[in-house]
Amino acid sequence: MNRMPYDDPSAPAELVADCRAADGALSVQEQATIDRALTREAPSIRFEDFPSGLPKRDVDMLAAARHLARSLNL
C-alpha cells in the first residue's frame, strides 16, 4: 500500500503553478509586508529579555467567569 503522507491528490507541478498564481496575485504592498515579516528577527524566548517588576493586572473574577461561560456557550 503506497499512501501519501498528506491528503493532497494534486501533482507537484500543479501545486507549483498554484503557488506562482497566488504570488502573482499579491499587490506590491502585500508582498513588501510579507518580505518584512520573513526577514524580521524572531522574538526572544530568554527569561532575561522579558521586563520584570511590572504590576499585575487586577482580575475581576466575576467578569472572567462570565467571559469563560460566554466562550463555552453556557
Number of C-alpha atoms within 10 A of each C-alpha: 3 4 6 8 6 6 7 9 8 8 8 10 9 10 13 11 11 12 12 11 11 10 12 11 11 12 10 10 9 12 14 12 11 13 11 11 11 10 8 9 8 8 7 9 8 7 8 8 9 9 7 8 6 6 6 6 6 6 8 9 9 9 10 11 11 13 12 12 11 10 9 8 7 7
